[in-house]
């Protein structure tokens, strides 16, 4: 609907305030706000009138004052000559009388020229300063009116203030028209007076001619009266002319002012009409565009709604099938576990004895190796100390710390070493000489392996630091997880002191980045919760779930299958998750007969092989695609499937024996113990 303009409402009369709808009110407010900004811009570029007003007034005033003074001097001389002429009588003063009469005529001409110069000065030098101040004042009044109208539109949706102002402007225009009409009547009266004056002049001249004919005999008296009548007539004409010119000048100036006011009002009227037209066109185009967008989005909404409903039906059907498969596999798993437990019970004692024997032998070999290395290092340092003592003062002892043996005869510690157990390590993939270590002493250290020194120590945690991980894409970004129940993310190279913290529900057991979406960080907690955080906004998790009833000790991302994640728990089970959607979905689960699980990892060359390590010192390998749900769910996502078809090849049935797996797991566990050590030493 078209919004009635304030001018139209003023013409039709006050019929009560018109209330606009919120959308129309907002549109009008937008246009008026833009108008106020432009008026403010004009105000900012308007010259400072007050600074130059005195200078302009002085210049114009001096010129006009000079002309007025000259005119007054001429008028005084004119009066003197008139008085002198009246005293000259008789034929003896005839020549003097003519000279004075000629001078009076010259003075009359000079007075007319002076009057013209004064009118020209007044016309060519208007009051510029006052005009500019008037324009500035009217602009401020317009800004105030538009501001009130905007506030009224925002508060009540009406523009009664604008309508009232327009009505007042219209009344002023009517008054101006009345003044113009009266001025025209006055001008007509002046013209009539001038015509009467001319008629009287002609009658007077005719009368003078008649008198000359009647009193020929009284020539001297006639001449005197004729001269007197001529002088009086000229004086009267000059006086009437002067009065008429003065009134004409006054009316001309008033007419010019009124004409300027009319032009300004006409210009403002044209501006208002142009603004109204442009506003109407803009609102019309905007309405058409919004209508088209509304139809387009309605169509998109319907299409997407149908697609999502169809997808929901498919997912519901797939979920029912997966549940049936899961129940069947669970029953099969329970049977296999019962059978395996029965078989295991028979040979458990023999295997335990054999494992203990092998473990003892391996422990002895490792201890012998470490002892030999320690003795060799101590011997070399002792020899170096003896050689140094021979060159320096006798009896001087080597400095402690990084250069000597430990206080209890243990391995050598370098300056900056951890003071408690090392619980996590992470190599930087780009800067391969950098190694990050997390420790139970509540610190994270960054080591330069080539220089064999700790180049930075991070102390942003207050309890044991369990895990540390580098971002796979932004390789200076480091994430750490601690028993103080916080995750910390920082830029180790550029801003090591600026730490973003995220609180979780329990102690952190494991952290890992999503290699397929490096802005995502997964955290596994002691209370069985797993959370996913976005690096761009890590304070609020993207999702969280209770993955296991017990502690989630490890979480790993499949590097060959986007969205495939595995978790290991102390509840002795491993679960496969699909995290590609908005919420994770459990695809498969398997119990591992190797005790409580502490670690799990996918094989980098085969998308289906998952390894897990447990408390019994054994390693378990799970071919996850033996579960039909896993292969059917993730089969289409395997990376480089066409270029590397061998990644889907299953291991041979006559692969490594269970006994070989157990021995390999024991050796790997012992190697990890040597590398990280419970006493915090770095190998």
C-alpha atoms as one frame of an Amber mdcrd trajectory, in Angstrom:
protein
   0.000   0.000   0.000   1.172   3.486  -0.791   2.002   5.639   2.228   0.284
   9.106   2.015   2.752  11.960   1.918   2.661  14.725   4.590   1.804  17.292
   1.865  -1.223  15.290   0.767  -2.385  14.937   4.374  -1.986  18.673   4.927
  -4.063  19.372   1.772  -6.807  16.967   2.804  -6.978  18.228   6.373  -6.084
  16.694   9.696  -7.909  13.349   9.792  -5.919  11.949  12.723  -2.411  10.452
  12.825  -1.646   7.774  10.233  -0.031   4.703  11.814   2.448   2.888   9.577
   3.250  -0.785   9.789   6.634  -1.652  11.373   8.162  -2.479   7.981   6.938
   0.752   6.376   8.066   2.742   9.408  11.521   1.130   9.216  11.810   1.904
   5.517  10.899   5.545   6.063  13.311   5.713   9.033  16.121   4.329   6.821
  15.502   7.009   4.178  15.283   9.808   6.778  18.486   8.586   8.494  20.308
   8.786   5.167  18.875  12.321   4.640  20.106  13.379   8.097  23.584  12.044
   7.292  23.685  14.088   4.057  22.463  17.248   5.854  25.151  16.713   8.503
  27.708  16.419   5.679  26.476  19.724   4.136  26.705  21.369   7.544  30.301
  20.137   7.915  31.390  21.643   4.560  29.518  25.031   4.948  31.999  27.911
   5.358  32.258  29.706   8.683  29.976  32.689   8.069  30.547  34.293  11.454
  34.305  34.427  10.837  33.874  36.632   7.712  30.580  38.407   8.511  32.204
  41.544   9.972  34.613  41.862   7.056  31.834  41.577   4.444  29.565  43.980
   6.371  32.341  46.552   6.713  33.195  46.451   2.995  29.597  46.805   1.793
  28.715  49.380   4.513  31.612  51.682   3.567  30.499  51.825  -0.074  26.862
  52.528   0.769  27.803  55.131   3.418  29.947  57.008   0.886  27.050  57.159
  -1.620  24.602  58.347   1.078  26.975  61.097   2.247  27.384  62.354  -1.329
  23.600  62.364  -1.797  23.057  64.342   1.418  25.612  66.948   0.320  23.819
  67.342  -3.021  20.467  67.704  -1.255  21.811  70.462   1.027  23.226  72.331
  -1.982  19.903  71.898  -3.789  18.044  73.458  -0.829  20.496  76.401  -0.733
  20.045  77.081  -4.437  16.252  76.980  -4.133  16.398  79.480  -1.268  18.746
  81.763  -3.226  16.603  81.619  -6.353  13.539  82.743  -4.398  15.330  85.979
  -3.413  16.216  86.969  -6.987  13.556  89.336  -8.393  13.496  91.826 -11.227
  15.269  92.100 -14.540  18.589  92.999 -12.895  18.934  89.508 -11.439  17.881
  87.698 -14.595  21.381  86.411 -15.518  22.047  85.310 -11.926  18.656  83.668
 -11.888  19.499  81.657 -15.052  22.861  80.537 -13.591  21.180  79.311 -10.415
  18.458  77.635 -12.471  21.106  75.809 -14.565  22.963  74.731 -11.429  19.681
  73.478  -9.942  19.125  71.354 -13.046  22.660  69.908 -12.768  22.081  69.125
  -9.100  18.810  67.378  -9.960  20.639  65.214 -12.502  23.389  64.469  -9.942
  20.774  63.505  -7.341  19.147  61.087  -9.784  22.524  59.481 -10.588  23.367
  59.230  -6.858  20.021  57.551  -6.208  20.667  55.043  -9.001  24.149  54.265
  -7.611  22.683  53.689  -4.129  20.036  51.299  -5.526  22.679  49.482  -7.566
  24.938  49.076  -4.499  22.094  47.746  -2.393  21.094  45.344  -5.170  24.621
  44.104  -6.016  25.729  43.710  -2.383  23.095  41.759  -0.459  23.657  40.749
   3.119  25.611  37.511   2.308  26.432  36.646   5.900  22.855  36.912   7.109
  21.653  34.863   4.132  24.147  32.074   4.884  23.180  32.144   8.553  19.554
  31.915   7.533  20.319  28.887   5.318  22.261  27.255   8.149  19.408  27.918
  10.605  16.831  26.452   8.192  19.042  23.385   7.674  19.258  22.882  11.465
  15.477  23.251  11.741  15.064  20.627   9.001  17.467  18.241  10.781  15.568
  18.730  14.047  12.230  18.089  12.280  13.534  14.921  10.585  15.049  13.698
  13.869  11.710  14.157  15.664   9.925  12.393  12.815  12.373   9.426  13.000
  11.865   9.111  16.759   8.076   9.351  16.345   8.145   6.657  13.613  10.238
   4.373  15.790   8.101   4.938  18.893   4.548   4.930  17.512   4.765   4.385
  13.730   3.235   7.870  12.982   4.639  11.091  11.502   2.227  13.693  12.925
   5.107  16.093  13.666   6.030  16.220   9.984   2.385  16.734   8.987   2.016
  19.603  11.475   5.179  21.263  10.157   3.958  20.965   6.553   0.647  22.536
   7.516   2.482  25.455   9.157   4.646  25.850   6.029   1.498  25.924   3.891
   0.000  28.616   6.124   3.214  30.645   5.759   2.999  30.265   1.973  -0.576
  31.557   2.074   0.554  34.578   4.100   3.369  35.156   1.613   0.893  35.043
  -1.276  -1.248  37.628   0.522   1.773  39.908   0.947   2.633  39.557  -2.751
  -0.953  40.435  -3.644  -0.863  43.573  -1.472   2.486  44.571  -2.997   1.007
  44.287  -6.470  -1.910  46.476  -5.392   0.554  49.002  -3.955   2.540  49.012
  -7.194  -0.642  49.648  -9.164  -1.518  52.548  -6.831   1.961  54.060  -7.349
   1.552  53.823 -11.089  -1.852  55.503 -10.796  -0.304  58.317  -8.760   2.374
  58.764 -11.380  -0.310  58.982 -14.073  -2.224  61.548 -11.994   0.966  63.514
 -11.544   1.581  63.583 -15.276  -2.004  64.649 -15.877  -1.689  67.422 -13.293
   1.529  68.497 -14.938  -0.102  68.746 -18.298  -3.029  70.700 -16.832  -0.634
  72.989 -15.033   1.293  73.707 -18.215  -1.959  74.412 -20.031  -3.000  76.778
 -17.275   0.332  78.573 -17.489  -0.103  79.064 -21.199  -3.548  80.523 -20.658
  -2.207  82.893 -18.029   0.547  84.078 -20.376  -2.082  84.967 -22.942  -4.286
  86.735 -20.373  -1.642  88.969 -18.783   0.455  90.067 -21.721   0.262  93.602
 -20.478   1.848  92.732 -17.188   4.931  91.219 -18.706   7.239  91.600 -15.769
   4.723  90.285 -13.299   3.832  87.533 -15.696   7.478  86.608 -16.076   7.902
  86.476 -12.317   4.848  84.303 -11.826   5.866  82.108 -14.709   9.305  81.577
 -13.220   7.793  80.961  -9.807   5.281  78.500 -11.178   7.981  76.717 -13.162
  10.282  76.443 -10.162   7.482  75.274  -7.878   6.345  72.709 -10.440   9.855
  71.370 -10.848  10.367  71.210  -7.102   7.055  69.417  -6.688   7.914  66.996
  -9.445  11.347  66.350  -7.977   9.886  65.880  -4.523   7.189  63.541  -5.833
   9.762  61.727  -7.922  12.085  61.367  -4.929   9.271  60.050  -2.751   8.162
  57.715  -5.495  11.708  56.432  -6.049  12.193  55.927  -2.326   8.987  53.935
  -2.051   9.866  52.050  -5.213  13.274  51.138  -3.792  11.692  49.930  -0.569
   9.084  47.885  -2.403  11.709  46.506  -4.804  13.871  45.296  -1.924  10.867
  43.769  -0.214   9.846  42.136  -3.484  13.335  40.670  -3.958  13.267  39.220
  -0.438   9.845  37.739  -1.020  10.983  36.341  -4.384  13.988  34.698  -2.716
  11.658  33.169  -0.139   9.375  31.910  -2.898  12.334  30.410  -4.790  13.615
  28.710  -1.632  10.190  27.263  -0.851   9.805  26.119  -4.446  13.241  24.475
  -4.312  12.415  22.731  -1.045   9.119  21.589  -2.515  10.911  20.140  -5.562
  13.455  18.438  -3.302  10.714  16.927  -1.177   8.919  15.675  -4.292  12.138
  14.148  -5.651  12.928  12.463  -2.315   9.404  11.134  -2.081   9.584   9.749
  -5.635  12.943   8.074  -5.081  11.799   6.670  -1.761   8.703   5.239  -3.363
  10.735   3.656  -6.201  13.282   2.207  -3.770  10.624   0.735  -1.493   8.774
  -0.694  -4.478  11.935  -2.395  -5.825  12.841  -3.655  -2.357   9.356  -5.111
  -1.896   9.558  -6.898  -5.255  12.996  -8.288  -4.398  11.851  -9.510  -0.986
   8.791 -11.145  -2.526  10.965 -12.983  -5.046  13.408 -14.055  -2.327  10.534
 -15.263  -0.143   9.166 -17.423  -2.962  12.633 -18.805  -3.760  13.388 -19.695
  -0.135   9.967 -21.263   0.286  10.673 -23.505  -2.695  14.143 -24.369  -1.356
  12.691 -25.099   2.067  10.135 -27.502   0.608  12.781 -29.283  -1.515  15.192
 -29.616   1.409  12.396 -30.762   3.693  11.455 -33.535   1.265  15.091 -34.584
   0.897  15.651 -34.689   4.657  12.449 -36.663   5.219  13.572 -39.204   2.606
  17.040 -39.330   4.184  15.466 -39.832   7.616  13.447 -42.780   6.292  16.600
 -44.328   4.794  18.580 -43.808   8.002  15.755 -45.302  10.059  15.673 -48.375
   7.837  19.488 -48.665   7.941  19.472 -48.298  11.737  16.961 -51.116  12.110
  19.130 -53.338   9.907  22.260 -52.363  11.850  20.540 -53.158  15.148  19.588
 -56.587  13.878  23.172 -57.190  12.707  24.525 -55.895  16.022  22.318 -58.211
  18.038  23.365 -61.189  15.907  27.060 -60.290  16.208  26.703 -59.730  19.935
  25.252 -63.191  20.384  28.056 -64.658  18.243  30.628 -62.689  20.252  29.238
 -63.934  23.563  29.466 -67.512  22.347  33.028 -67.044  21.101  34.077 -65.410
  24.369  32.608 -68.260  26.391  34.395 -70.847  24.219  37.660 -68.928  24.305
  37.432 -68.562  28.091  37.008 -72.292  28.449  40.023 -72.995  26.242  42.049
 -70.302  27.905  41.422 -71.699  31.370  43.178 -74.941  30.451  46.388 -73.394
  29.105  46.397 -70.230  31.231  48.904 -71.509  33.750  51.381 -72.690  31.130
  51.202 -69.451  29.191  51.612 -67.360  32.306  54.683 -69.337  33.370  56.192
 -69.045  29.893  55.410 -65.351  29.674  56.922 -64.709  33.097  60.058 -66.562
  32.093  60.431 -64.641  28.842  59.678 -61.378  30.575  62.314 -62.021  33.216
  64.897 -62.862  30.572  64.047 -59.735  28.609  64.168 -57.594  31.744  67.621
 -58.952  32.539  68.826 -58.219  29.016  67.492 -54.673  29.175  68.926 -54.102
  32.643  72.309 -55.374  31.502  72.258 -53.098  28.507  71.323 -50.038  30.584
  73.930 -50.890  33.184  76.616 -51.219  30.531  75.642 -47.909  28.980  75.582
 -46.173  32.348  78.947 -47.553  33.324  80.435 -46.571  29.978  79.087 -43.030
  30.251  80.315 -42.757  33.861  83.732 -44.050  32.861  84.031 -41.551  30.005
  82.975 -38.661  32.235  85.365 -39.724  34.911  88.218 -39.853  32.394  87.239
 -36.408  31.114  87.112 -35.060  34.682  90.572 -36.443  35.431  91.944 -34.864
  32.274  90.345 -31.531  33.134  91.657 -31.695  36.693  95.180 -32.083  35.403
  94.919 -28.818  33.542  93.101 -26.865  36.279  93.205 -26.733  40.058  93.612
 -30.029  41.877  90.688 -31.391  43.861  88.029 -29.442  41.955  84.776 -31.396
  41.554  82.567 -31.422  38.412  79.447 -29.333  38.423  76.136 -31.052  39.099
  73.035 -30.962  36.921  73.461 -31.803  33.254  77.165 -32.735  33.419  77.376
 -35.464  36.099  75.673 -38.531  37.485  72.443 -38.357  39.440  72.504 -38.101
  43.201  71.547 -41.740  43.564  73.878 -43.006  40.813  71.108 -42.957  38.142
  71.281 -41.781  34.498  72.592 -38.302  33.643  69.926 -35.495  33.593  70.319
 -32.435  31.380  69.425 -28.940  32.489  65.686 -28.290  32.224  64.673 -31.964
  32.523  61.320 -33.008  33.986  61.193 -33.712  37.717  58.535 -36.414  37.464
  57.317 -39.125  35.092  57.042 -38.309  31.365  53.469 -39.226  30.347  53.268
 -38.127  26.698  55.495 -37.335  23.689  54.786 -35.702  20.308  57.179 -35.103
  17.384  56.617 -32.056  15.169  56.086 -33.249  11.581  57.539 -30.121   9.946
  60.308 -29.208  12.378  61.557 -32.738  12.933  64.173 -31.760  15.488  61.422
 -30.565  17.878  59.898 -32.930  20.448  57.162 -31.990  22.928  56.966 -33.875
  26.237  54.167 -33.894  28.826  54.998 -34.768  32.424  53.485 -35.504  35.806
  55.368 -32.438  37.103  52.519 -30.335  35.532  54.774 -28.945  32.770  55.135
 -29.345  29.006  58.620 -28.986  27.550  59.725 -28.306  23.985  63.037 -30.033
  23.200  65.562 -29.310  20.446  66.950 -32.800  19.866  69.887 -31.579  17.755
  70.990 -29.236  20.564  69.900 -31.738  23.256  68.258 -29.034  25.336  64.809
 -27.879  26.452  64.164 -24.615  24.584  60.875 -23.756  26.341  58.863 -24.890
  29.363  55.066 -24.368  29.458  53.539 -24.093  32.945  49.902 -23.398  32.092
  48.608 -26.566  33.856  48.264 -27.140  37.602  48.298 -30.952  37.640  49.809
 -33.862  35.740  49.885 -33.410  31.953  48.764 -36.678  30.362  48.756 -35.895
  26.630  50.291 -33.529  24.073  49.571 -33.301  20.314  50.641 -31.059  17.392
  48.047 -29.841  14.895  48.518 -31.738  11.592  48.111 -28.572   9.449  49.152
 -25.594  11.558  52.274 -27.238  12.919  53.016 -24.576  15.523  49.653 -25.136
  17.246  49.895 -27.463  20.258  47.139 -29.010  22.367  47.740 -30.389  25.883
  45.458 -32.298  28.262  45.899 -32.488  32.019  44.528 -34.026  35.190  43.455
 -30.498  36.173  40.499 -31.255  33.858  41.418 -28.693  31.228  42.489 -28.705
  27.589  44.939 -25.994  26.539  45.528 -24.819  22.946  48.425 -22.475  22.157
  50.777 -21.329  19.394  54.158 -22.568  20.591  56.127 -20.484  18.091  54.270
 -17.170  17.778  52.311 -16.709  21.025  53.377 -19.260  23.650  51.887 -17.217
  26.497  48.417 -16.848  24.934  46.586 -20.003  26.039  42.981 -20.931  25.234
  41.535 -23.162  27.931  38.616 -25.579  27.799  37.203 -27.237  30.900  36.048
 -30.868  30.755  34.214 -33.145  33.159  37.163 -35.327  34.290  40.918 -35.952
  33.914  42.178 -35.980  30.325  43.420 -39.410  29.221  44.120 -38.808  25.511
  44.063 -36.040  22.861  44.182 -36.316  19.079  43.540 -33.981  16.135  41.246
 -34.867  13.247  43.703 -35.249  10.336  40.838 -34.849   7.832  39.553 -31.649
   9.455  42.500 -30.103  11.341  40.342 -27.547  13.170  38.737 -30.363  15.214
  40.284 -31.764  18.405  39.065 -34.962  20.141  39.507 -35.446  23.896  39.022
 -38.687  25.892  38.303 -38.433  29.638  38.541 -40.638  32.711  34.761 -40.639
  33.233  34.137 -42.283  29.828  33.248 -39.001  28.042  34.580 -38.055  24.601
  34.298 -34.440  23.381  34.999 -32.728  20.046  36.178 -29.085  19.970  36.565
 -26.612  17.105  39.929 -24.787  17.143  38.203 -21.590  15.971  35.880 -21.662
  19.021  37.266 -24.266  21.434  35.361 -23.027  24.497  32.145 -24.796  23.474
  32.335 -28.468  22.282  30.790 -29.362  18.946  29.459 -32.527  20.590  30.089
 -34.780  23.580  29.105 -38.374  24.364  29.600 -41.075  26.953  31.585 -43.499
  24.820  32.285 -46.110  27.543  31.068 -46.829  31.068  34.692 -46.699  32.281
  37.664 -44.448  31.496  38.432 -43.834  27.792  42.196 -44.379  27.819  42.891
 -43.758  24.114  41.288 -42.247  20.995  42.626 -42.486  17.418  41.567 -41.211
  13.974  41.789 -43.455  10.888  44.133 -41.643   8.441  42.643 -43.461   5.418
  38.908 -43.186   6.226  37.457 -39.696   6.947  35.069 -39.712   9.894  36.230
 -43.106  11.274  37.384 -42.884  14.924  38.201 -45.629  17.449  38.160 -45.443
  21.265  39.737 -47.843  23.786  38.658 -48.121  27.412  39.504 -49.784  30.675
  36.203 -51.641  30.270  38.279 -53.962  27.973  36.473 -52.941  24.759  37.146
 -50.993  21.580  34.436 -49.049  19.714  34.301 -47.723  16.149  32.537 -44.363
  15.674  31.345 -42.329  12.698  31.916 -38.638  13.526  31.273 -37.202  10.056
  27.765 -36.012  10.954  26.504 -33.538  13.521  26.508 -36.242  16.232  28.753
 -39.341  16.464  27.271 -42.780  15.729  28.609 -46.066  17.137  29.121 -48.440
  14.196  30.776 -51.448  15.909  32.171 -52.605  19.268  34.519 -55.444  20.249
  35.811 -56.784  23.558  39.564 -57.429  23.764  40.775 -60.326  25.984  43.994
 -58.522  26.919  42.827 -56.845  30.126  42.114 -53.151  30.562  43.000 -51.272
  27.357  45.465 -48.375  27.500  46.274 -47.676  23.820  44.857 -48.124  20.311
  45.968 -47.061  16.825  44.980 -47.601  13.168  47.487 -49.090  10.732  48.578
 -46.356   8.270  48.739 -48.689   5.225  45.445 -50.545   5.682  42.175 -48.772
   6.519  40.701 -51.741   8.420  43.522 -52.815  10.778  43.325 -51.549  14.388
  45.829 -52.406  17.156  45.171 -52.207  20.906  47.395 -52.706  23.964  46.170
 -53.879  27.370  47.109 -54.364  31.017  48.084 -58.009  30.487  51.123 -56.969
  28.474  49.599 -58.230  25.199  48.838 -56.645  21.829  45.550 -57.307  19.998
  45.002 -56.772  16.251  41.417 -56.338  15.027  40.452 -56.493  11.359  37.519
 -54.134  11.688  36.049 -55.065   8.290  35.213 -58.496   9.647  32.201 -56.650
  11.005  29.885 -56.205   8.025  28.539 -52.964   9.468  32.009 -51.370   9.441
  32.822 -52.181   5.802  29.353 -51.255   4.549  29.370 -48.019   6.536  32.883
 -46.775   5.677  33.717 -48.649   2.470  32.849 -45.730   0.173  35.056 -43.274
   2.129  38.424 -45.055   1.838  40.996 -42.625   0.415  43.020 -43.504  -2.752
  41.025 -46.702  -3.217  41.464 -46.733  -7.017  45.189 -45.952  -6.880  45.921
 -48.387  -4.007  43.549 -51.389  -4.204  45.883 -53.335  -1.932  44.818 -51.318
   1.121  41.662 -53.439   1.296  43.572 -56.776   1.226  42.932 -58.845   4.347
  45.891 -60.582   6.083  46.425 -64.257   5.370  44.780 -66.763   7.630  48.195
 -68.281   8.413  49.509 -64.950   9.712  51.458 -64.383  12.936  50.500 -66.669
  15.804  48.950 -65.505  19.051  52.137 -66.381  20.868  54.191 -64.203  18.512
  51.720 -61.335  19.029  52.041 -61.609  22.781  55.821 -61.528  22.627  55.792
 -58.545  20.255  53.422 -56.703  22.576  55.640 -57.393  25.580  58.734 -56.138
  23.762  56.921 -52.974  22.600  55.696 -52.251  26.133  59.184 -52.677  27.566
  60.684 -50.421  24.864  58.134 -47.710  25.730  59.042 -48.057  29.411  62.719
 -47.602  28.591  62.017 -44.607  26.306  59.742 -42.648  28.668  60.694 -44.082
  32.095  58.638 -43.747  35.264  61.321 -41.500  36.828  60.883 -38.755  34.211
  64.188 -39.343  32.364  64.269 -38.850  28.571  66.060 -41.618  26.675
